[in-house]
Amino acid sequence: MIPQQRWATGGSPAPRRMSPLTLTLCLLARAGVGGVLIYSGASKALAPSAEFAAALAAYRILPTGLIPTIAQVWPWLELLVGTYVFFGYFTRVFAGVSAGMFAVFLAVLGSAALRGINPGACGCFGLGMSMSPHKMLAIDTVLWTLSLLLAILNKKPTPYSADSWIESK
Amino acid sequence: MSQAKKIVAGVVLTVIPLVGVTLARQTAWGKFLATPQSRMTGDPGAKVLLVEYSDFQCPMCARVQPALHQLLDTYKGKVRLAYKYFPLAMHKNAMPSAHAAECAAEQNQFWSYEDQLFQTQPEWAPLADPTTNYVAIAQTVRLDMNQFNACYADPSKLALIDQDHQEGEARQISATPTLFIGDERLVGSFIETDGARMIERELRK
């Protein structure tokens, strides 16, 4: 079995059963990380991409020419990765991907904070960016940690996951 | 069997969210509601209509004003600009400033009043009651002060502002400034960088 398959299904060599605490943590992490990414991706994908492009531009970190493309692709990426994590499909792989995505958010937010940029104030985002940068940093740190824990701890398929359905006879 | 299940799960979990969100997306917004002549500038016969949704307390809205003036100069006779109110709830003086501007519009002085509001934004934006500043601007642009004061005291004008705001929300606007050029929209600093290109594209249609 190739390593990725072992990650995805938690297959052989079969580790011991997950402790109830680990199992609960993995289920909560799947629901939390997946749910947030689905909501965030869907709400951005449903809105005109120019809105998200303006929000990205407010951070003054990406080249202007790249922003419209990123604004069109990123919401769909969030939606799909969120769906895979929520429904436990290749859970460890996509938890790793979501950890990477939250690391990108943290880098962007941290960079803006260090440069004294408050995107919510310099752009005027009535609905989309009503949270303060510190609150967003705190939430993203929690979600990044949960993603990492899920990638590390989810060694066997958790209940109600696509991985457990794939493993079942 | 396991391989087939992986493929089935992958296809289902990819196609359902993609198709679901694509079907739920709003892609057409219909025609704009008419904007009063007092809040329109440029040649009435111009080919391209620019519709700006803006908030007088928004710093980015103030920043893009020179770019908008430049576009109107460069494409004189080819573009026309309509102003729509979109006061954001996060700005406590956005609604009063829109109210004052609407009172200037009533005297056909909207554009000079708007210009002054944006230029003096840092002075009145943080105030608990900016009425004195709005009155001073009204005097600067030589409004009839009795008419202005009566209008500013009349809450019925707020209905016009709400109407613009509701139209903006129906168009999925969540940030200001948003500029429509034909069916396309530019938000924030993209008005400065992409405005001319979008107008050129619209003129070629």
Interface residues (C-beta under 8 A of the other chain):
Chain A: A8 T9 I38 A42 A45 L46 A47 P48 A50 E51 A53 A54 A55 A57 A58 T64 W76 L79 L80 T83 Y84 F87 Y89 A121 C122 G123 C124 F125 G126 L127 G128 S130 A162 W165 I166 E167
Chain B: S2 K5 K6 A9 G10 L13 T14 I16 P17 L18 V21 A24 R25 Q26 D55 C58 P59 M60 C61 L88 A89 M90 H91 Q172 I173 S174 A175 T176 P177 T178 E184 R185 L186 V187 G188 S189 F190 T193
